[in-house]
């Protein structure tokens, strides 16, 4: 997957590539109020999920939410389409959150609350 950023003019700012040599699918891409880029999706095989110089290889077993900058504390909650909380967890000092959804295929909502208590909600389609 290749991502690029353009300023308001539009002028080119940067381009980054993450993923592997098999299937890479981003089901949702969002930004939070701090400018962190949040990507949720799936891949098969092994994928480098760090667009920087150092590789951060993951083996496929679910979804991964990746942050541009390291987060000192992140809280997540996974909701069904009816609003039922299916999972809650907290992560500390991380740039990536591995997310395994042990639910049937369908539509889910992931709430992410960062260290400044800013909330982002992402739609995840599990298929």
Biotite code that builds the C-alpha atoms (Angstrom):
import biotite.structure as struc

atoms = struc.array([
    struc.Atom([0.000, 0.000, 0.000], chain_id="A", res_id=1, res_name="UNK", atom_name="CA", element="C"),
    struc.Atom([1.339, 3.431, -0.905], chain_id="A", res_id=2, res_name="UNK", atom_name="CA", element="C"),
    struc.Atom([0.149, 6.570, 0.910], chain_id="A", res_id=3, res_name="UNK", atom_name="CA", element="C"),
    struc.Atom([0.888, 10.168, -0.035], chain_id="A", res_id=4, res_name="UNK", atom_name="CA", element="C"),
    struc.Atom([0.217, 13.537, 1.581], chain_id="A", res_id=5, res_name="UNK", atom_name="CA", element="C"),
    struc.Atom([-0.556, 16.781, -0.207], chain_id="A", res_id=6, res_name="UNK", atom_name="CA", element="C"),
    struc.Atom([-0.792, 20.224, 1.376], chain_id="A", res_id=7, res_name="UNK", atom_name="CA", element="C"),
    struc.Atom([-3.814, 22.473, 0.835], chain_id="A", res_id=8, res_name="UNK", atom_name="CA", element="C"),
    struc.Atom([-2.413, 24.122, -2.337], chain_id="A", res_id=9, res_name="UNK", atom_name="CA", element="C"),
    struc.Atom([-2.063, 21.075, -3.380], chain_id="A", res_id=10, res_name="UNK", atom_name="CA", element="C"),
    struc.Atom([1.670, 20.602, -3.128], chain_id="A", res_id=11, res_name="UNK", atom_name="CA", element="C"),
    struc.Atom([3.352, 17.271, -2.655], chain_id="A", res_id=12, res_name="UNK", atom_name="CA", element="C"),
    struc.Atom([4.539, 16.655, 0.939], chain_id="A", res_id=13, res_name="UNK", atom_name="CA", element="C"),
    struc.Atom([5.579, 12.974, 1.192], chain_id="A", res_id=14, res_name="UNK", atom_name="CA", element="C"),
    struc.Atom([4.935, 9.405, 0.089], chain_id="A", res_id=15, res_name="UNK", atom_name="CA", element="C"),
    struc.Atom([5.337, 6.259, 2.220], chain_id="A", res_id=16, res_name="UNK", atom_name="CA", element="C"),
    struc.Atom([4.985, 2.570, 1.502], chain_id="A", res_id=17, res_name="UNK", atom_name="CA", element="C"),
    struc.Atom([4.019, -0.162, 3.958], chain_id="A", res_id=18, res_name="UNK", atom_name="CA", element="C"),
    struc.Atom([3.080, -3.764, 3.387], chain_id="A", res_id=19, res_name="UNK", atom_name="CA", element="C"),
    struc.Atom([4.570, -6.938, 2.055], chain_id="A", res_id=20, res_name="UNK", atom_name="CA", element="C"),
    struc.Atom([4.852, -8.985, -1.087], chain_id="A", res_id=21, res_name="UNK", atom_name="CA", element="C"),
    struc.Atom([1.410, -10.617, -0.739], chain_id="A", res_id=22, res_name="UNK", atom_name="CA", element="C"),
    struc.Atom([-2.064, -9.103, -0.368], chain_id="A", res_id=23, res_name="UNK", atom_name="CA", element="C"),
    struc.Atom([-2.269, -5.781, 1.529], chain_id="A", res_id=24, res_name="UNK", atom_name="CA", element="C"),
    struc.Atom([-5.694, -4.186, 2.083], chain_id="A", res_id=25, res_name="UNK", atom_name="CA", element="C"),
    struc.Atom([-6.396, -0.964, 3.986], chain_id="A", res_id=26, res_name="UNK", atom_name="CA", element="C"),
    struc.Atom([-10.074, -1.020, 4.956], chain_id="A", res_id=27, res_name="UNK", atom_name="CA", element="C"),
    struc.Atom([-9.913, 2.317, 6.775], chain_id="A", res_id=28, res_name="UNK", atom_name="CA", element="C"),
    struc.Atom([-7.507, 5.249, 6.797], chain_id="A", res_id=29, res_name="UNK", atom_name="CA", element="C"),
    struc.Atom([-8.027, 8.177, 9.172], chain_id="A", res_id=30, res_name="UNK", atom_name="CA", element="C"),
    struc.Atom([-6.089, 10.929, 10.932], chain_id="A", res_id=31, res_name="UNK", atom_name="CA", element="C"),
    struc.Atom([-6.461, 12.059, 14.506], chain_id="A", res_id=32, res_name="UNK", atom_name="CA", element="C"),
    struc.Atom([-6.263, 15.644, 15.781], chain_id="A", res_id=33, res_name="UNK", atom_name="CA", element="C"),
    struc.Atom([-2.474, 15.333, 16.253], chain_id="A", res_id=34, res_name="UNK", atom_name="CA", element="C"),
    struc.Atom([-1.953, 14.454, 12.601], chain_id="A", res_id=35, res_name="UNK", atom_name="CA", element="C"),
    struc.Atom([-1.253, 10.771, 13.291], chain_id="A", res_id=36, res_name="UNK", atom_name="CA", element="C"),
    struc.Atom([-2.176, 8.554, 10.372], chain_id="A", res_id=37, res_name="UNK", atom_name="CA", element="C"),
    struc.Atom([-4.252, 5.541, 11.459], chain_id="A", res_id=38, res_name="UNK", atom_name="CA", element="C"),
    struc.Atom([-4.504, 2.592, 9.099], chain_id="A", res_id=39, res_name="UNK", atom_name="CA", element="C"),
    struc.Atom([-6.578, -0.553, 9.698], chain_id="A", res_id=40, res_name="UNK", atom_name="CA", element="C"),
    struc.Atom([-6.762, -3.455, 7.320], chain_id="A", res_id=41, res_name="UNK", atom_name="CA", element="C"),
    struc.Atom([-5.343, -6.865, 6.666], chain_id="A", res_id=42, res_name="UNK", atom_name="CA", element="C"),
    struc.Atom([-2.470, -8.535, 4.885], chain_id="A", res_id=43, res_name="UNK", atom_name="CA", element="C"),
    struc.Atom([-1.261, -12.028, 4.187], chain_id="A", res_id=44, res_name="UNK", atom_name="CA", element="C"),
    struc.Atom([2.178, -13.422, 4.855], chain_id="A", res_id=45, res_name="UNK", atom_name="CA", element="C"),
    struc.Atom([4.712, -11.014, 6.360], chain_id="A", res_id=46, res_name="UNK", atom_name="CA", element="C"),
    struc.Atom([4.499, -7.212, 6.029], chain_id="A", res_id=47, res_name="UNK", atom_name="CA", element="C"),
    struc.Atom([6.667, -4.266, 7.117], chain_id="A", res_id=48, res_name="UNK", atom_name="CA", element="C"),
    struc.Atom([4.268, -1.850, 8.824], chain_id="A", res_id=49, res_name="UNK", atom_name="CA", element="C"),
    struc.Atom([6.790, 0.890, 9.626], chain_id="A", res_id=50, res_name="UNK", atom_name="CA", element="C"),
    struc.Atom([7.246, 3.384, 6.772], chain_id="A", res_id=51, res_name="UNK", atom_name="CA", element="C"),
    struc.Atom([10.565, 4.527, 8.310], chain_id="A", res_id=52, res_name="UNK", atom_name="CA", element="C"),
    struc.Atom([14.103, 3.260, 7.880], chain_id="A", res_id=53, res_name="UNK", atom_name="CA", element="C"),
    struc.Atom([13.837, 0.341, 10.332], chain_id="A", res_id=54, res_name="UNK", atom_name="CA", element="C"),
    struc.Atom([11.560, -2.562, 9.383], chain_id="A", res_id=55, res_name="UNK", atom_name="CA", element="C"),
    struc.Atom([8.760, -3.633, 11.714], chain_id="A", res_id=56, res_name="UNK", atom_name="CA", element="C"),
    struc.Atom([7.762, -7.012, 10.296], chain_id="A", res_id=57, res_name="UNK", atom_name="CA", element="C"),
    struc.Atom([4.490, -8.608, 11.340], chain_id="A", res_id=58, res_name="UNK", atom_name="CA", element="C"),
    struc.Atom([3.098, -12.026, 10.460], chain_id="A", res_id=59, res_name="UNK", atom_name="CA", element="C"),
    struc.Atom([-0.536, -12.051, 9.370], chain_id="A", res_id=60, res_name="UNK", atom_name="CA", element="C"),
    struc.Atom([-3.027, -13.076, 12.046], chain_id="A", res_id=61, res_name="UNK", atom_name="CA", element="C"),
    struc.Atom([-5.462, -10.164, 12.197], chain_id="A", res_id=62, res_name="UNK", atom_name="CA", element="C"),
    struc.Atom([-5.534, -6.385, 11.881], chain_id="A", res_id=63, res_name="UNK", atom_name="CA", element="C"),
    struc.Atom([-2.939, -3.814, 12.925], chain_id="A", res_id=64, res_name="UNK", atom_name="CA", element="C"),
    struc.Atom([-3.463, -0.136, 13.742], chain_id="A", res_id=65, res_name="UNK", atom_name="CA", element="C"),
    struc.Atom([-0.262, 1.829, 13.098], chain_id="A", res_id=66, res_name="UNK", atom_name="CA", element="C"),
    struc.Atom([0.543, 5.317, 14.418], chain_id="A", res_id=67, res_name="UNK", atom_name="CA", element="C"),
    struc.Atom([2.937, 7.836, 12.936], chain_id="A", res_id=68, res_name="UNK", atom_name="CA", element="C"),
    struc.Atom([4.440, 8.596, 16.372], chain_id="A", res_id=69, res_name="UNK", atom_name="CA", element="C"),
    struc.Atom([4.868, 6.441, 19.454], chain_id="A", res_id=70, res_name="UNK", atom_name="CA", element="C"),
    struc.Atom([1.884, 6.680, 21.799], chain_id="A", res_id=71, res_name="UNK", atom_name="CA", element="C"),
    struc.Atom([2.491, 6.574, 25.568], chain_id="A", res_id=72, res_name="UNK", atom_name="CA", element="C"),
    struc.Atom([-1.052, 5.293, 26.212], chain_id="A", res_id=73, res_name="UNK", atom_name="CA", element="C"),
    struc.Atom([-3.790, 4.175, 23.849], chain_id="A", res_id=74, res_name="UNK", atom_name="CA", element="C"),
    struc.Atom([-7.177, 2.744, 24.818], chain_id="A", res_id=75, res_name="UNK", atom_name="CA", element="C"),
    struc.Atom([-9.267, 0.837, 22.301], chain_id="A", res_id=76, res_name="UNK", atom_name="CA", element="C"),
    struc.Atom([-12.800, -0.535, 22.244], chain_id="A", res_id=77, res_name="UNK", atom_name="CA", element="C"),
    struc.Atom([-14.311, -2.676, 19.514], chain_id="A", res_id=78, res_name="UNK", atom_name="CA", element="C"),
    struc.Atom([-18.071, -2.288, 18.946], chain_id="A", res_id=79, res_name="UNK", atom_name="CA", element="C"),
    struc.Atom([-20.583, -4.327, 16.974], chain_id="A", res_id=80, res_name="UNK", atom_name="CA", element="C"),
    struc.Atom([-22.918, -2.494, 14.595], chain_id="A", res_id=81, res_name="UNK", atom_name="CA", element="C"),
    struc.Atom([-25.528, -2.535, 17.390], chain_id="A", res_id=82, res_name="UNK", atom_name="CA", element="C"),
    struc.Atom([-23.163, -0.718, 19.772], chain_id="A", res_id=83, res_name="UNK", atom_name="CA", element="C"),
    struc.Atom([-22.263, -3.713, 21.931], chain_id="A", res_id=84, res_name="UNK", atom_name="CA", element="C"),
    struc.Atom([-18.707, -3.529, 23.327], chain_id="A", res_id=85, res_name="UNK", atom_name="CA", element="C"),
    struc.Atom([-16.932, -6.671, 22.099], chain_id="A", res_id=86, res_name="UNK", atom_name="CA", element="C"),
    struc.Atom([-13.419, -5.931, 23.324], chain_id="A", res_id=87, res_name="UNK", atom_name="CA", element="C"),
    struc.Atom([-11.531, -3.352, 25.405], chain_id="A", res_id=88, res_name="UNK", atom_name="CA", element="C"),
    struc.Atom([-7.769, -3.017, 25.858], chain_id="A", res_id=89, res_name="UNK", atom_name="CA", element="C"),
    struc.Atom([-4.977, -0.547, 26.640], chain_id="A", res_id=90, res_name="UNK", atom_name="CA", element="C"),
    struc.Atom([-1.521, -0.302, 25.118], chain_id="A", res_id=91, res_name="UNK", atom_name="CA", element="C"),
    struc.Atom([1.528, 1.599, 26.355], chain_id="A", res_id=92, res_name="UNK", atom_name="CA", element="C"),
    struc.Atom([4.583, 3.030, 24.545], chain_id="A", res_id=93, res_name="UNK", atom_name="CA", element="C"),
    struc.Atom([3.674, 1.693, 21.129], chain_id="A", res_id=94, res_name="UNK", atom_name="CA", element="C"),
    struc.Atom([3.442, 2.689, 17.476], chain_id="A", res_id=95, res_name="UNK", atom_name="CA", element="C"),
    struc.Atom([1.346, -0.347, 16.522], chain_id="A", res_id=96, res_name="UNK", atom_name="CA", element="C"),
    struc.Atom([-1.623, -2.190, 17.964], chain_id="A", res_id=97, res_name="UNK", atom_name="CA", element="C"),
    struc.Atom([-2.188, -5.780, 16.822], chain_id="A", res_id=98, res_name="UNK", atom_name="CA", element="C"),
    struc.Atom([-5.917, -6.410, 16.698], chain_id="A", res_id=99, res_name="UNK", atom_name="CA", element="C"),
    struc.Atom([-7.463, -9.863, 16.408], chain_id="A", res_id=100, res_name="UNK", atom_name="CA", element="C"),
    struc.Atom([-11.210, -9.833, 15.908], chain_id="A", res_id=101, res_name="UNK", atom_name="CA", element="C"),
    struc.Atom([-12.610, -13.124, 17.170], chain_id="A", res_id=102, res_name="UNK", atom_name="CA", element="C"),
    struc.Atom([-16.041, -12.420, 15.729], chain_id="A", res_id=103, res_name="UNK", atom_name="CA", element="C"),
    struc.Atom([-17.858, -13.456, 12.535], chain_id="A", res_id=104, res_name="UNK", atom_name="CA", element="C"),
    struc.Atom([-17.308, -11.550, 9.299], chain_id="A", res_id=105, res_name="UNK", atom_name="CA", element="C"),
    struc.Atom([-19.094, -8.217, 9.292], chain_id="A", res_id=106, res_name="UNK", atom_name="CA", element="C"),
    struc.Atom([-18.907, -4.510, 10.083], chain_id="A", res_id=107, res_name="UNK", atom_name="CA", element="C"),
    struc.Atom([-17.290, -3.281, 13.323], chain_id="A", res_id=108, res_name="UNK", atom_name="CA", element="C"),
    struc.Atom([-16.284, 0.060, 14.817], chain_id="A", res_id=109, res_name="UNK", atom_name="CA", element="C"),
    struc.Atom([-12.970, 0.595, 16.576], chain_id="A", res_id=110, res_name="UNK", atom_name="CA", element="C"),
    struc.Atom([-12.737, 3.487, 19.039], chain_id="A", res_id=111, res_name="UNK", atom_name="CA", element="C"),
    struc.Atom([-9.186, 4.690, 19.708], chain_id="A", res_id=112, res_name="UNK", atom_name="CA", element="C"),
    struc.Atom([-8.455, 7.144, 22.530], chain_id="A", res_id=113, res_name="UNK", atom_name="CA", element="C"),
    struc.Atom([-4.912, 8.533, 22.642], chain_id="A", res_id=114, res_name="UNK", atom_name="CA", element="C"),
    struc.Atom([-2.814, 9.918, 25.497], chain_id="A", res_id=115, res_name="UNK", atom_name="CA", element="C"),
    struc.Atom([-4.458, 13.367, 25.160], chain_id="A", res_id=116, res_name="UNK", atom_name="CA", element="C"),
    struc.Atom([-7.933, 11.752, 25.431], chain_id="A", res_id=117, res_name="UNK", atom_name="CA", element="C"),
    struc.Atom([-8.647, 12.476, 21.748], chain_id="A", res_id=118, res_name="UNK", atom_name="CA", element="C"),
    struc.Atom([-11.046, 9.963, 20.244], chain_id="A", res_id=119, res_name="UNK", atom_name="CA", element="C"),
    struc.Atom([-10.992, 8.494, 16.731], chain_id="A", res_id=120, res_name="UNK", atom_name="CA", element="C"),
    struc.Atom([-13.521, 5.971, 15.450], chain_id="A", res_id=121, res_name="UNK", atom_name="CA", element="C"),
    struc.Atom([-12.648, 3.678, 12.564], chain_id="A", res_id=122, res_name="UNK", atom_name="CA", element="C"),
    struc.Atom([-14.885, 1.383, 10.548], chain_id="A", res_id=123, res_name="UNK", atom_name="CA", element="C"),
    struc.Atom([-13.520, -2.146, 10.086], chain_id="A", res_id=124, res_name="UNK", atom_name="CA", element="C"),
    struc.Atom([-14.959, -4.601, 7.580], chain_id="A", res_id=125, res_name="UNK", atom_name="CA", element="C"),
    struc.Atom([-13.970, -8.177, 8.383], chain_id="A", res_id=126, res_name="UNK", atom_name="CA", element="C"),
    struc.Atom([-14.386, -10.455, 5.384], chain_id="A", res_id=127, res_name="UNK", atom_name="CA", element="C"),
])
